[in-house]
Amino acid sequence: MATRKRTKITVKKRSKARKSNDYFRKKPKLASALIVASGLIALIVSIAIGVTAFRTIPYLSLVDFGAGVIIAVAIIASGMNTYTKDKKVSEKWAVIALILYIIEFPAAWGLGVGFVIALVGTILALRHGQ
């Protein structure tokens, strides 16, 4: 009987812990998806610019292609890292993604659309914790 009482007590403690705010905290799904989408747009535009400019200025297009792809992959990775329950980590990676997107001039900021999507995703990630 002593063991049954102990299990009941531990079950009650676990149920109280599950009702805390940390358990029900949701992840910033939309913000992460928008940042990853903007990174994909930057990747596609960077590849398109690198391929089309290769015939005119090969060396410059290779540099443009390389820098654009590296930064676009970093934006996608930071968008994936934004998808976490921890508020501070999510905010940090969202700001890193926005800074990377501002730096990514070779891909023409995803023709403007990618930059707006990244900006909205960053704002959503920053507002998620409040």
N, CA, C and O atoms as CSV, one atom per row, in Angstrom:
chain,resi,resn,atom,element,x,y,z
A,1,MET,N,N,0.809,-1.200,0.000
A,1,MET,CA,C,0.000,0.000,0.000
A,1,MET,C,C,0.851,1.263,0.000
A,1,MET,O,O,0.456,2.301,-0.531
A,2,ALA,N,N,2.008,1.152,0.597
A,2,ALA,CA,C,2.871,2.333,0.656
A,2,ALA,C,C,3.322,2.735,-0.748
A,2,ALA,O,O,3.478,3.920,-1.043
A,3,THR,N,N,3.529,1.745,-1.602
A,3,THR,CA,C,3.970,2.088,-2.956
A,3,THR,C,C,2.851,2.738,-3.758
A,3,THR,O,O,3.109,3.608,-4.590
A,4,ARG,N,N,1.635,2.331,-3.518
A,4,ARG,CA,C,0.513,2.933,-4.240
A,4,ARG,C,C,0.344,4.398,-3.861
A,4,ARG,O,O,0.039,5.230,-4.715
A,5,LYS,N,N,0.537,4.709,-2.617
A,5,LYS,CA,C,0.416,6.095,-2.194
A,5,LYS,C,C,1.521,6.945,-2.819
A,5,LYS,O,O,1.292,8.094,-3.195
A,6,ARG,N,N,2.687,6.388,-2.923
A,6,ARG,CA,C,3.798,7.143,-3.523
A,6,ARG,C,C,3.531,7.425,-4.997
A,6,ARG,O,O,3.801,8.529,-5.471
A,7,THR,N,N,3.020,6.469,-5.709
A,7,THR,CA,C,2.745,6.692,-7.120
A,7,THR,C,C,1.649,7.723,-7.309
A,7,THR,O,O,1.702,8.514,-8.250
A,8,LYS,N,N,0.664,7.729,-6.438
A,8,LYS,CA,C,-0.395,8.726,-6.547
A,8,LYS,C,C,0.157,10.119,-6.294
A,8,LYS,O,O,-0.243,11.078,-6.954
A,9,ILE,N,N,1.061,10.233,-5.353
A,9,ILE,CA,C,1.640,11.534,-5.045
A,9,ILE,C,C,2.481,12.032,-6.220
A,9,ILE,O,O,2.405,13.204,-6.587
A,10,THR,N,N,3.279,11.146,-6.806
A,10,THR,CA,C,4.112,11.572,-7.929
A,10,THR,C,C,3.269,11.915,-9.148
A,10,THR,O,O,3.619,12.820,-9.906
A,11,VAL,N,N,2.177,11.213,-9.344
A,11,VAL,CA,C,1.301,11.524,-10.473
A,11,VAL,C,C,0.683,12.902,-10.291
A,11,VAL,O,O,0.558,13.658,-11.255
A,12,LYS,N,N,0.301,13.232,-9.079
A,12,LYS,CA,C,-0.279,14.547,-8.833
A,12,LYS,C,C,0.750,15.640,-9.070
A,12,LYS,O,O,0.406,16.694,-9.604
A,13,LYS,N,N,1.981,15.422,-8.694
A,13,LYS,CA,C,3.021,16.429,-8.908
A,13,LYS,C,C,3.292,16.619,-10.393
A,13,LYS,O,O,3.520,17.743,-10.840
A,14,ARG,N,N,3.269,15.552,-11.151
A,14,ARG,CA,C,3.500,15.666,-12.580
A,14,ARG,C,C,2.381,16.430,-13.263
A,14,ARG,O,O,2.635,17.230,-14.163
A,15,SER,N,N,1.151,16.193,-12.846
A,15,SER,CA,C,0.043,16.898,-13.482
A,15,SER,C,C,0.093,18.389,-13.172
A,15,SER,O,O,-0.302,19.205,-14.005
A,16,LYS,N,N,0.571,18.757,-11.987
A,16,LYS,CA,C,0.720,20.175,-11.682
A,16,LYS,C,C,1.823,20.802,-12.518
A,16,LYS,O,O,1.714,21.960,-12.921
A,17,ALA,N,N,2.867,20.060,-12.779
A,17,ALA,CA,C,3.971,20.590,-13.577
A,17,ALA,C,C,3.540,20.779,-15.033
A,17,ALA,O,O,4.005,21.706,-15.696
A,18,ARG,N,N,2.684,19.937,-15.522
A,18,ARG,CA,C,2.228,20.055,-16.909
A,18,ARG,C,C,1.337,21.266,-17.126
A,18,ARG,O,O,1.230,21.752,-18.251
A,19,LYS,N,N,0.706,21.755,-16.096
A,19,LYS,CA,C,-0.187,22.898,-16.232
A,19,LYS,C,C,0.556,24.226,-16.200
A,19,LYS,O,O,-0.064,25.286,-16.285
A,20,SER,N,N,1.846,24.178,-16.083
A,20,SER,CA,C,2.597,25.430,-16.033
A,20,SER,C,C,2.595,26.098,-17.405
A,20,SER,O,O,2.252,25.475,-18.409
A,21,ASN,N,N,2.974,27.349,-17.434
A,21,ASN,CA,C,2.979,28.115,-18.681
A,21,ASN,C,C,4.009,27.608,-19.670
A,21,ASN,O,O,3.800,27.710,-20.879
A,22,ASP,N,N,5.109,27.068,-19.192
A,22,ASP,CA,C,6.150,26.584,-20.088
A,22,ASP,C,C,5.678,25.383,-20.897
A,22,ASP,O,O,6.103,25.194,-22.037
A,23,TYR,N,N,4.806,24.576,-20.316
A,23,TYR,CA,C,4.344,23.391,-21.022
A,23,TYR,C,C,3.438,23.766,-22.188
A,23,TYR,O,O,3.488,23.130,-23.241
A,24,PHE,N,N,2.615,24.786,-22.012
A,24,PHE,CA,C,1.661,25.175,-23.037
A,24,PHE,C,C,2.216,26.218,-24.009
A,24,PHE,O,O,1.517,26.634,-24.934
A,25,ARG,N,N,3.432,26.633,-23.813
A,25,ARG,CA,C,4.028,27.632,-24.699
A,25,ARG,C,C,4.199,27.036,-26.089
A,25,ARG,O,O,4.707,25.926,-26.247
A,26,LYS,N,N,3.775,27.774,-27.071
A,26,LYS,CA,C,3.851,27.281,-28.442
A,26,LYS,C,C,5.074,27.846,-29.141
A,26,LYS,O,O,5.650,28.849,-28.717
A,27,LYS,N,N,5.452,27.192,-30.205
A,27,LYS,CA,C,6.602,27.613,-30.992
A,27,LYS,C,C,6.147,28.598,-32.073
A,27,LYS,O,O,5.010,28.527,-32.539
A,28,PRO,N,N,7.032,29.515,-32.470
A,28,PRO,CA,C,6.661,30.471,-33.531
A,28,PRO,C,C,6.705,29.808,-34.912
A,28,PRO,O,O,7.683,29.949,-35.646
A,29,LYS,N,N,5.651,29.096,-35.250
A,29,LYS,CA,C,5.630,28.326,-36.492
A,29,LYS,C,C,5.611,29.219,-37.722
A,29,LYS,O,O,6.386,29.019,-38.657
A,30,LEU,N,N,4.720,30.206,-37.718
A,30,LEU,CA,C,4.589,31.069,-38.886
A,30,LEU,C,C,5.846,31.898,-39.116
A,30,LEU,O,O,6.285,32.068,-40.254
A,31,ALA,N,N,6.421,32.410,-38.038
A,31,ALA,CA,C,7.639,33.214,-38.166
A,31,ALA,C,C,8.775,32.383,-38.748
A,31,ALA,O,O,9.498,32.842,-39.632
A,32,SER,N,N,8.926,31.183,-38.260
A,32,SER,CA,C,9.976,30.301,-38.767
A,32,SER,C,C,9.735,29.947,-40.233
A,32,SER,O,O,10.670,29.927,-41.034
A,33,ALA,N,N,8.490,29.672,-40.578
A,33,ALA,CA,C,8.167,29.325,-41.963
A,33,ALA,C,C,8.433,30.493,-42.907
A,33,ALA,O,O,8.928,30.294,-44.016
A,34,LEU,N,N,8.110,31.705,-42.476
A,34,LEU,CA,C,8.348,32.876,-43.317
A,34,LEU,C,C,9.837,33.131,-43.525
A,34,LEU,O,O,10.264,33.472,-44.628
A,35,ILE,N,N,10.618,32.968,-42.473
A,35,ILE,CA,C,12.060,33.184,-42.604
A,35,ILE,C,C,12.688,32.128,-43.511
A,35,ILE,O,O,13.551,32.450,-44.327
A,36,VAL,N,N,12.269,30.886,-43.377
A,36,VAL,CA,C,12.785,29.824,-44.251
A,36,VAL,C,C,12.352,30.084,-45.698
A,36,VAL,O,O,13.141,29.890,-46.623
A,37,ALA,N,N,11.110,30.521,-45.898
A,37,ALA,CA,C,10.631,30.830,-47.251
A,37,ALA,C,C,11.426,31.972,-47.869
A,37,ALA,O,O,11.753,31.934,-49.055
A,38,SER,N,N,11.738,32.985,-47.070
A,38,SER,CA,C,12.537,34.092,-47.612
A,38,SER,C,C,13.952,33.632,-47.956
A,38,SER,O,O,14.541,34.112,-48.924
A,39,GLY,N,N,14.493,32.717,-47.180
A,39,GLY,CA,C,15.800,32.155,-47.505
A,39,GLY,C,C,15.763,31.342,-48.796
A,39,GLY,O,O,16.707,31.378,-49.585
A,40,LEU,N,N,14.677,30.613,-49.006
A,40,LEU,CA,C,14.533,29.857,-50.257
A,40,LEU,C,C,14.409,30.787,-51.459
A,40,LEU,O,O,14.956,30.508,-52.525
A,41,ILE,N,N,13.684,31.896,-51.282
A,41,ILE,CA,C,13.575,32.879,-52.361
A,41,ILE,C,C,14.948,33.460,-52.678
A,41,ILE,O,O,15.311,33.608,-53.845
A,42,ALA,N,N,15.705,33.788,-51.645
A,42,ALA,CA,C,17.048,34.330,-51.854
A,42,ALA,C,C,17.945,33.308,-52.551
A,42,ALA,O,O,18.761,33.675,-53.396
A,43,LEU,N,N,17.799,32.050,-52.206
A,43,LEU,CA,C,18.596,30.995,-52.834
A,43,LEU,C,C,18.263,30.870,-54.319
A,43,LEU,O,O,19.162,30.777,-55.154
A,44,ILE,N,N,16.990,30.868,-54.640
A,44,ILE,CA,C,16.562,30.739,-56.035
A,44,ILE,C,C,17.016,31.940,-56.860
A,44,ILE,O,O,17.514,31.778,-57.974
A,45,VAL,N,N,16.844,33.150,-56.311
A,45,VAL,CA,C,17.251,34.355,-57.036
A,45,VAL,C,C,18.761,34.393,-57.206
A,45,VAL,O,O,19.251,34.792,-58.262
A,46,SER,N,N,19.501,33.987,-56.193
A,46,SER,CA,C,20.958,33.978,-56.288
A,46,SER,C,C,21.437,32.994,-57.347
A,46,SER,O,O,22.361,33.298,-58.101
A,47,ILE,N,N,20.824,31.831,-57.410
A,47,ILE,CA,C,21.184,30.850,-58.437
A,47,ILE,C,C,20.830,31.389,-59.822
A,47,ILE,O,O,21.607,31.239,-60.765
A,48,ALA,N,N,19.661,32.013,-59.945
A,48,ALA,CA,C,19.240,32.554,-61.240
A,48,ALA,C,C,20.171,33.667,-61.707
A,48,ALA,O,O,20.538,33.716,-62.881
A,49,ILE,N,N,20.552,34.551,-60.808
A,49,ILE,CA,C,21.470,35.635,-61.171
A,49,ILE,C,C,22.839,35.068,-61.545
A,49,ILE,O,O,23.449,35.519,-62.514
A,50,GLY,N,N,23.318,34.100,-60.798
A,50,GLY,CA,C,24.616,33.506,-61.099
A,50,GLY,C,C,24.640,32.793,-62.434
A,50,GLY,O,O,25.633,32.873,-63.158
A,51,VAL,N,N,23.568,32.098,-62.774
A,51,VAL,CA,C,23.524,31.361,-64.040
A,51,VAL,C,C,23.379,32.313,-65.219
A,51,VAL,O,O,24.053,32.139,-66.234
A,52,THR,N,N,22.517,33.308,-65.103
A,52,THR,CA,C,22.295,34.215,-66.231
A,52,THR,C,C,23.468,35.158,-66.462
A,52,THR,O,O,23.723,35.544,-67.603
A,53,ALA,N,N,24.177,35.532,-65.426
A,53,ALA,CA,C,25.296,36.463,-65.581
A,53,ALA,C,C,26.595,35.754,-65.934
A,53,ALA,O,O,27.608,36.418,-66.154
A,54,PHE,N,N,26.599,34.440,-65.995
A,54,PHE,CA,C,27.831,33.704,-66.252
A,54,PHE,C,C,28.383,33.965,-67.656
A,54,PHE,O,O,29.598,33.955,-67.851
A,55,ARG,N,N,27.520,34.193,-68.615
A,55,ARG,CA,C,27.978,34.420,-69.990
A,55,ARG,C,C,28.645,35.777,-70.162
A,55,ARG,O,O,29.539,35.921,-70.996
A,56,THR,N,N,28.229,36.766,-69.394
A,56,THR,CA,C,28.788,38.107,-69.578
A,56,THR,C,C,30.074,38.296,-68.777
A,56,THR,O,O,31.119,38.610,-69.346
A,57,ILE,N,N,30.002,38.108,-67.468
A,57,ILE,CA,C,31.173,38.288,-66.598
A,57,ILE,C,C,31.296,37.040,-65.724
A,57,ILE,O,O,30.687,36.985,-64.656
A,58,PRO,N,N,32.059,36.052,-66.144
A,58,PRO,CA,C,32.093,34.780,-65.415
A,58,PRO,C,C,32.615,34.885,-63.985
A,58,PRO,O,O,32.056,34.263,-63.081
A,59,TYR,N,N,33.671,35.659,-63.766
A,59,TYR,CA,C,34.254,35.711,-62.424
A,59,TYR,C,C,33.324,36.413,-61.440
A,59,TYR,O,O,33.159,35.972,-60.303
A,60,LEU,N,N,32.728,37.495,-61.884
A,60,LEU,CA,C,31.821,38.233,-61.012
A,60,LEU,C,C,30.560,37.415,-60.703
A,60,LEU,O,O,30.038,37.465,-59.589
A,61,SER,N,N,30.087,36.676,-61.681
A,61,SER,CA,C,28.892,35.869,-61.445
A,61,SER,C,C,29.181,34.730,-60.478
A,61,SER,O,O,28.315,34.359,-59.685
A,62,LEU,N,N,30.383,34.171,-60.533
A,62,LEU,CA,C,30.737,33.106,-59.588
A,62,LEU,C,C,30.821,33.634,-58.166
A,62,LEU,O,O,30.388,32.970,-57.224
A,63,VAL,N,N,31.379,34.824,-58.012
A,63,VAL,CA,C,31.443,35.430,-56.680
A,63,VAL,C,C,30.038,35.751,-56.181
A,63,VAL,O,O,29.706,35.499,-55.022
A,64,ASP,N,N,29.219,36.308,-57.068
A,64,ASP,CA,C,27.841,36.635,-56.712
A,64,ASP,C,C,27.067,35.375,-56.340
A,64,ASP,O,O,26.345,35.349,-55.343
A,65,PHE,N,N,27.224,34.343,-57.141
A,65,PHE,CA,C,26.550,33.068,-56.891
A,65,PHE,C,C,26.999,32.458,-55.565
A,65,PHE,O,O,26.170,32.010,-54.772
A,66,GLY,N,N,28.307,32.442,-55.325
A,66,GLY,CA,C,28.841,31.835,-54.101
A,66,GLY,C,C,28.399,32.564,-52.851
A,66,GLY,O,O,27.955,31.941,-51.887
A,67,ALA,N,N,28.516,33.882,-52.862
A,67,ALA,CA,C,28.115,34.663,-51.681
A,67,ALA,C,C,26.618,34.563,-51.441
A,67,ALA,O,O,26.175,34.427,-50.300
A,68,GLY,N,N,25.842,34.631,-52.511
A,68,GLY,CA,C,24.390,34.550,-52.374
A,68,GLY,C,C,23.921,33.220,-51.831
A,68,GLY,O,O,23.035,33.167,-50.978
A,69,VAL,N,N,24.515,32.142,-52.322
A,69,VAL,CA,C,24.112,30.807,-51.868
A,69,VAL,C,C,24.517,30.580,-50.417
A,69,VAL,O,O,23.739,30.030,-49.638
A,70,ILE,N,N,25.714,30.994,-50.047
A,70,ILE,CA,C,26.159,30.801,-48.660
A,70,ILE,C,C,25.274,31.568,-47.688
A,70,ILE,O,O,24.870,31.031,-46.657
A,71,ILE,N,N,24.975,32.809,-48.010
A,71,ILE,CA,C,24.133,33.609,-47.113
A,71,ILE,C,C,22.703,33.079,-47.104
A,71,ILE,O,O,22.061,33.074,-46.054
A,72,ALA,N,N,22.192,32.631,-48.252
A,72,ALA,CA,C,20.832,32.088,-48.299
A,72,ALA,C,C,20.716,30.816,-47.460
A,72,ALA,O,O,19.708,30.612,-46.782
A,73,VAL,N,N,21.715,29.981,-47.499
A,73,VAL,CA,C,21.697,28.756,-46.680
A,73,VAL,C,C,21.767,29.135,-45.193
A,73,VAL,O,O,21.120,28.495,-44.363
A,74,ALA,N,N,22.538,30.158,-44.856
A,74,ALA,CA,C,22.597,30.617,-43.462
A,74,ALA,C,C,21.256,31.185,-43.013
A,74,ALA,O,O,20.869,31.012,-41.857
A,75,ILE,N,N,20.546,31.858,-43.908
A,75,ILE,CA,C,19.209,32.375,-43.568
A,75,ILE,C,C,18.244,31.223,-43.325
A,75,ILE,O,O,17.454,31.261,-42.382
A,76,ILE,N,N,18.303,30.215,-44.156
A,76,ILE,CA,C,17.432,29.043,-43.969
A,76,ILE,C,C,17.742,28.355,-42.638
A,76,ILE,O,O,16.827,27.954,-41.918
A,77,ALA,N,N,19.019,28.221,-42.313
A,77,ALA,CA,C,19.401,27.595,-41.043
A,77,ALA,C,C,18.942,28.423,-39.850
A,77,ALA,O,O,18.478,27.865,-38.856
A,78,SER,N,N,19.062,29.736,-39.933
A,78,SER,CA,C,18.609,30.564,-38.812
A,78,SER,C,C,17.091,30.560,-38.708
A,78,SER,O,O,16.548,30.680,-37.610
A,79,GLY,N,N,16.400,30.423,-39.830
A,79,GLY,CA,C,14.942,30.278,-39.782
A,79,GLY,C,C,14.527,28.982,-39.108
A,79,GLY,O,O,13.536,28.946,-38.378
A,80,MET,N,N,15.282,27.920,-39.350
A,80,MET,CA,C,14.999,26.647,-38.685
A,80,MET,C,C,15.294,26.727,-37.194
A,80,MET,O,O,14.593,26.116,-36.388
A,81,ASN,N,N,16.324,27.472,-36.825
A,81,ASN,CA,C,16.645,27.622,-35.410
A,81,ASN,C,C,15.673,28.552,-34.693
A,81,ASN,O,O,15.623,28.556,-33.463
A,82,THR,N,N,14.911,29.330,-35.428
A,82,THR,CA,C,13.894,30.189,-34.822
A,82,THR,C,C,12.760,29.344,-34.242
A,82,THR,O,O,12.072,29.781,-33.319
A,83,TYR,N,N,12.565,28.158,-34.767
A,83,TYR,CA,C,11.478,27.282,-34.338
A,83,TYR,C,C,11.849,26.584,-33.029
A,83,TYR,O,O,12.255,25.422,-33.033
A,84,THR,N,N,11.707,27.293,-31.920
A,84,THR,CA,C,12.001,26.752,-30.601
A,84,THR,C,C,11.064,27.384,-29.583
A,84,THR,O,O,10.476,28.435,-29.836
A,85,LYS,N,N,10.929,26.739,-28.435
A,85,LYS,CA,C,10.063,27.275,-27.383
A,85,LYS,C,C,10.722,28.406,-26.614
A,85,LYS,O,O,10.037,29.261,-26.051
A,86,ASP,N,N,12.024,28.415,-26.588
A,86,ASP,CA,C,12.741,29.436,-25.826
A,86,ASP,C,C,12.624,30.785,-26.534
A,86,ASP,O,O,13.016,30.928,-27.692
A,87,LYS,N,N,12.089,31.751,-25.832
A,87,LYS,CA,C,11.799,33.061,-26.408
A,87,LYS,C,C,13.074,33.784,-26.839
A,87,LYS,O,O,13.135,34.335,-27.938
A,88,LYS,N,N,14.078,33.784,-25.986
A,88,LYS,CA,C,15.308,34.525,-26.281
A,88,LYS,C,C,16.070,33.915,-27.456
A,88,LYS,O,O,16.613,34.642,-28.288
A,89,VAL,N,N,16.110,32.604,-27.525
A,89,VAL,CA,C,16.796,31.943,-28.631
A,89,VAL,C,C,16.069,32.227,-29.943
A,89,VAL,O,O,16.700,32.483,-30.968
A,90,SER,N,N,14.750,32.179,-29.904
A,90,SER,CA,C,13.956,32.456,-31.093
A,90,SER,C,C,14.165,33.891,-31.585
A,90,SER,O,O,14.311,34.127,-32.784
A,91,GLU,N,N,14.177,34.834,-30.662
A,91,GLU,CA,C,14.394,36.235,-31.032
A,91,GLU,C,C,15.787,36.437,-31.616
A,91,GLU,O,O,15.957,37.155,-32.601
A,92,LYS,N,N,16.781,35.800,-31.002
A,92,LYS,CA,C,18.163,35.951,-31.460
A,92,LYS,C,C,18.320,35.456,-32.893
A,92,LYS,O,O,18.925,36.139,-33.719
A,93,TRP,N,N,17.790,34.290,-33.193
A,93,TRP,CA,C,17.940,33.744,-34.532
A,93,TRP,C,C,17.128,34.518,-35.557
A,93,TRP,O,O,17.533,34.618,-36.716
A,94,ALA,N,N,16.000,35.064,-35.154
A,94,ALA,CA,C,15.208,35.871,-36.084
A,94,ALA,C,C,15.961,37.148,-36.460
A,94,ALA,O,O,15.957,37.553,-37.622
A,95,VAL,N,N,16.598,37.775,-35.488
A,95,VAL,CA,C,17.378,38.986,-35.775
A,95,VAL,C,C,18.601,38.650,-36.625
A,95,VAL,O,O,18.963,39.418,-37.516
A,96,ILE,N,N,19.237,37.516,-36.359
A,96,ILE,CA,C,20.373,37.088,-37.182
A,96,ILE,C,C,19.924,36.872,-38.628
A,96,ILE,O,O,20.637,37.246,-39.559
A,97,ALA,N,N,18.753,36.274,-38.819
A,97,ALA,CA,C,18.243,36.056,-40.176
A,97,ALA,C,C,17.995,37.385,-40.880
A,97,ALA,O,O,18.300,37.524,-42.064
A,98,LEU,N,N,17.447,38.357,-40.167
A,98,LEU,CA,C,17.190,39.657,-40.782
A,98,LEU,C,C,18.493,40.366,-41.149
A,98,LEU,O,O,18.595,40.969,-42.217
A,99,ILE,N,N,19.477,40.294,-40.272
A,99,ILE,CA,C,20.778,40.915,-40.560
A,99,ILE,C,C,21.431,40.243,-41.771
A,99,ILE,O,O,22.002,40.921,-42.625
A,100,LEU,N,N,21.347,38.916,-41.843
A,100,LEU,CA,C,21.892,38.212,-42.995
A,100,LEU,C,C,21.167,38.603,-44.277
A,100,LEU,O,O,21.779,38.710,-45.340
A,101,TYR,N,N,19.874,38.814,-44.168
A,101,TYR,CA,C,19.119,39.192,-45.350
A,101,TYR,C,C,19.476,40.597,-45.808
A,101,TYR,O,O,19.505,40.873,-47.008
A,102,ILE,N,N,19.745,41.482,-44.864
A,102,ILE,CA,C,20.169,42.833,-45.226
A,102,ILE,C,C,21.553,42.790,-45.889
A,102,ILE,O,O,21.819,43.533,-46.834
A,103,ILE,N,N,22.425,41.916,-45.387
A,103,ILE,CA,C,23.768,41.783,-45.969
A,103,ILE,C,C,23.703,41.199,-47.377
A,103,ILE,O,O,24.570,41.480,-48.204
A,104,GLU,N,N,22.698,40.402,-47.652
A,104,GLU,CA,C,22.659,39.685,-48.927
A,104,GLU,C,C,22.250,40.608,-50.075
A,104,GLU,O,O,21.123,40.565,-50.567
A,105,PHE,N,N,23.175,41.415,-50.468
A,105,PHE,CA,C,22.960,42.282,-51.610
A,105,PHE,C,C,23.128,41.555,-52.937
A,105,PHE,O,O,22.462,41.922,-53.906
A,106,PRO,N,N,23.994,40.534,-53.029
A,106,PRO,CA,C,24.169,39.872,-54.332
A,106,PRO,C,C,22.883,39.285,-54.905
A,106,PRO,O,O,22.730,39.241,-56.126
A,107,ALA,N,N,21.972,38.840,-54.078
A,107,ALA,CA,C,20.728,38.266,-54.592
A,107,ALA,C,C,19.630,39.308,-54.695
A,107,ALA,O,O,18.455,38.965,-54.825
A,108,ALA,N,N,20.003,40.568,-54.638
A,108,ALA,CA,C,19.051,41.676,-54.778
A,108,ALA,C,C,17.906,41.563,-53.779
A,108,ALA,O,O,16.765,41.905,-54.089
A,109,TRP,N,N,18.214,41.086,-52.594
A,109,TRP,CA,C,17.261,40.924,-51.493
A,109,TRP,C,C,16.029,40.126,-51.907
A,109,TRP,O,O,14.918,40.419,-51.462
A,110,GLY,N,N,16.218,39.146,-52.734
A,110,GLY,CA,C,15.088,38.322,-53.161
A,110,GLY,C,C,14.090,39.106,-53.974
A,110,GLY,O,O,12.884,38.874,-53.891
A,111,LEU,N,N,14.595,40.037,-54.761
A,111,LEU,CA,C,13.777,40.920,-55.596
A,111,LEU,C,C,12.793,41.752,-54.769
A,111,LEU,O,O,11.741,42.138,-55.279
A,112,GLY,N,N,13.105,42.024,-53.548
A,112,GLY,CA,C,12.259,42.850,-52.689
A,112,GLY,C,C,11.210,42.049,-51.935
A,112,GLY,O,O,10.895,42.365,-50.787
A,113,VAL,N,N,10.672,41.028,-52.558
A,113,VAL,CA,C,9.633,40.210,-51.927
A,113,VAL,C,C,10.222,39.405,-50.776
A,113,VAL,O,O,9.614,39.304,-49.710
A,114,GLY,N,N,11.392,38.838,-50.986
A,114,GLY,CA,C,12.034,38.039,-49.945
A,114,GLY,C,C,12.379,38.864,-48.720
A,114,GLY,O,O,12.263,38.388,-47.591
A,115,PHE,N,N,12.804,40.108,-48.943
A,115,PHE,CA,C,13.130,40.961,-47.807
A,115,PHE,C,C,11.889,41.289,-46.992
A,115,PHE,O,O,11.945,41.299,-45.762
A,116,VAL,N,N,10.783,41.555,-47.647
A,116,VAL,CA,C,9.536,41.856,-46.921
A,116,VAL,C,C,9.077,40.636,-46.138
A,116,VAL,O,O,8.625,40.766,-45.000
A,117,ILE,N,N,9.186,39.461,-46.726
A,117,ILE,CA,C,8.790,38.234,-46.027
A,117,ILE,C,C,9.690,38.000,-44.820
A,117,ILE,O,O,9.205,37.615,-43.757
A,118,ALA,N,N,10.996,38.228,-44.969
A,118,ALA,CA,C,11.921,38.067,-43.845
A,118,ALA,C,C,11.625,39.089,-42.750
A,118,ALA,O,O,11.709,38.767,-41.564
A,119,LEU,N,N,11.284,40.304,-43.133
A,119,LEU,CA,C,10.953,41.337,-42.155
A,119,LEU,C,C,9.692,40.979,-41.376
A,119,LEU,O,O,9.651,41.143,-40.157
A,120,VAL,N,N,8.678,40.498,-42.059
A,120,VAL,CA,C,7.441,40.080,-41.384
A,120,VAL,C,C,7.704,38.885,-40.469
A,120,VAL,O,O,7.181,38.834,-39.355
A,121,GLY,N,N,8.504,37.928,-40.924
A,121,GLY,CA,C,8.846,36.767,-40.094
A,121,GLY,C,C,9.607,37.168,-38.844
A,121,GLY,O,O,9.372,36.615,-37.769
A,122,THR,N,N,10.519,38.127,-38.974
A,122,THR,CA,C,11.275,38.595,-37.811
A,122,THR,C,C,10.367,39.317,-36.831
A,122,THR,O,O,10.485,39.123,-35.621
A,123,ILE,N,N,9.474,40.138,-37.330
A,123,ILE,CA,C,8.531,40.845,-36.448
A,123,ILE,C,C,7.635,39.848,-35.727
A,123,ILE,O,O,7.376,40.002,-34.533
A,124,LEU,N,N,7.165,38.840,-36.428
A,124,LEU,CA,C,6.329,37.820,-35.779
A,124,LEU,C,C,7.102,37.053,-34.709
A,124,LEU,O,O,6.560,36.741,-33.649
A,125,ALA,N,N,8.359,36.754,-34.988
A,125,ALA,CA,C,9.169,36.037,-33.993
A,125,ALA,C,C,9.428,36.913,-32.766
A,125,ALA,O,O,9.434,36.413,-31.641
A,126,LEU,N,N,9.641,38.208,-32.971
A,126,LEU,CA,C,9.860,39.105,-31.840
A,126,LEU,C,C,8.585,39.318,-31.039
A,126,LEU,O,O,8.646,39.488,-29.822
A,127,ARG,N,N,7.444,39.314,-31.692
A,127,ARG,CA,C,6.176,39.516,-30.995
A,127,ARG,C,C,5.632,38.225,-30.381
A,127,ARG,O,O,4.702,38.269,-29.576
A,128,HIS,N,N,6.188,37.107,-30.744
A,128,HIS,CA,C,5.675,35.816,-30.272
A,128,HIS,C,C,5.771,35.657,-28.751
A,128,HIS,O,O,4.873,35.097,-28.122
A,129,GLY,N,N,6.831,36.137,-28.189
A,129,GLY,CA,C,7.044,35.944,-26.753
A,129,GLY,C,C,6.215,36.852,-25.872
A,129,GLY,O,O,6.169,36.650,-24.659
A,130,GLN,N,N,5.566,37.835,-26.438
A,130,GLN,CA,C,4.833,38.793,-25.605
A,130,GLN,C,C,3.394,38.410,-25.428
A,130,GLN,O,O,2.646,39.116,-24.752
